[in-house]
Amino acid sequence: MKWPEPLLIIILLPLYFLSCDSKPYPQVLQLADSLANTCPDSAIVLLEQFKDSASQESKEAQMYYQLLTIKARDKAYITHTSDSLILEVLHYYEKRKDKKHLPEAYYYAGRIYRDLGDAPQALEYFFKAIDVSSACMNYRLTSRIYSQIGTLYLYQEVYDKAHDVFVKAYQYDILAKDSISITYSLRDIGRTFSTLNKVDSAIYYYEKADKLADKIKNINLKRIVNSELSEYYTKLGMYQKAYQSMQIAFEQINTINLAPRYCTAARYYYHTNQLDSATYYYTQLSLMNRYSYKAEGYQGLGYIARLKGEYKKALEYLDKDLAYTDSARNIIQTETVRKINSLYNYQLKEKENNRLKDMANNQKIWNIIFISFLISLILIFAVYWQYHKRKKQEELAQQRRIKRMQEEQYNQSLACIEENRRQIKKLEQSLQSAESIKSSLNQDLLNLQKKLIEKSNEQIIAKQEFREQGISILKKSPIYHNFLEAEQGIKIKKEDWQELTHSINEAYTDFTLRLLDLYPMKTIEMQVCLLIKIGVPPTQIAYITSHTKQAITSIRKRLYKKVFNMDGSPEDWDIFISSM
């Protein structure tokens, strides 16, 4: 519950007047300091009201007022836009060697330079804060400093160092007995393990953070942890756990970090073949302001449209995906250049004099141009490499599917039975040899192998008989003869196609599903395959489907190319369909 600002002030102000603290600061500043940690908005209001009076206070009180103003704005997540105020505060506390306030001043200097995009300068102030904080033993502040250092390391993609400092933050959280901060640190450690591709460790720390959030009954923190955990589970294909975490993360929807949750939900529902739900979340992503989310939304919608055979829509979504991907890539390039520029400027400020600064400005421009060009080349190569890699993976996966299907067909064929019979004869000969040397152990093993092969043959024969019975039922069915004897000009109803599909799937177990596993066919392509399967000649297929014979020939040839990734004749496709 968020307390009204005037009420908080009325409640807390008497507590400060009753305290025995002898600090030389006005009580209103002490109250604002306390409010900044829990209700920063109230602290900002209080400090704004005290602004005119602050100018009449001592220099020490004025610096404390400025530090509290920075602190309250930072706690309220108001982005810092200038370093002028903190530099004045730092100069004052450094000159006085103030052991109490200097660590906090260094910490907020780091926060300010982080907002300004100067990561190296921010890190320098965070490390200074660590150096001077040992004297005051403020565990909570020390934990926050290490946490900020770790976050900057993640931003700079220095993942191994990020892990070490997050562990230190976690250790100080334990010393401070701060369960909420411990939970965040566990989550952050899990993040670093995920960036290092250490799956088991990442899941361990995420789940540990989730359990702690549950233990302290912090529902909001539990939702934050599970929002990231569900995304990680989805990436790993652990869909059941992803769903459970996603339900927790989505218990209460708010606009903060909404897009990452939509991403997770969209990917989950897409990979679990819940396309309607996936469509909803991909659509929501496409409406986001950030280009990367828009690109992912349109990409997902394109994949779904392709699965549904809506290729025109799929192309439209793909065009939008490419457009927003290009825009997002431009932003990434700009951000990358900004990071490099930040580091370069920092080094100049520390090492170069004014004369070298003027010379370096020109050199910096050429460096940026070169780096931009180099990054563009790298990105182009990365995109091409990813495309080539994905295409190769798809081809290998297709080959494995075809090989698996061929193996399954062989394992149910007469050839397999004959091969098994040859093996049985060899085993019988081996048994005779084993009997002659009276090796009972070897005889038992050979008899067991023989029984297993005989059992396998019995199963194959049973499956063949079952299949032949199913085919016999199909050939006696009215729907089979309706299509086989269909004359030119006849109009086939949708229900007839559904009945034929069902009958063929009954006779040839899951025929259409096995086809779709190889290639996501359009309706006309599937109809051609169904008619080939029951032996309808191409000419008859043409007028049943209201297409030309040349079109049917083209479809058969194209399907062979798509499935086998090589050229083949229409007859090759017919042979393949007949063998399924």
Disulfide bonds with the S-S distance in Angstrom:
none
